[in-house]
Amino acid sequence: MLFAFHPLSAQQNDPASTVKKLFTLLDNPKSPVNKENQCFKEVDGLDILKLNKPYIKEYLNNLKNTGLFSPAYLAEKEKYYQQMEKDIKKEGYASGRDADEYTLSQDPPETKEIMEALQKSKPVISGNTATVPLSFKNRYKLIYKLVKVNNNWLINDIDASYPK
């Protein structure tokens, strides 16, 4: 009987499942993952003039609580906001992202397209690291890099490659 459950638990804890869970959350407008704009108190176009520091802590905690991101990923996000604060103090503004954070695109694929790419994806696992490549018709390839922490696959980085 134990053997019947093993494939199911392994299937739920594979790298592609982690990426799928991220996009399931992103598809829900009420998800805390979609609330990054609340980290910015005052903006002018893409320029960020003032940060909402209390909310940044809440936002980072919300990301942590999803159980989808590695400690290293979360530390980089924290550094990102710290750098913004330094830029605002020095220049009067910080440049915001001009692309979607999770798809690295100004014109991100629809969730349906992402889920289709996930179904076709072949994760590459090497010990405690994995990559989940997602290819989009003649547009680009997204590469989710994951690490295994406490037997869970967590997103550690997101990269993209573009056709030449």
Order of alpha helices (4+ residues) and beta strands (2+ residues): alpha-alpha-beta-beta-alpha-alpha-beta-alpha-beta-beta-beta-beta
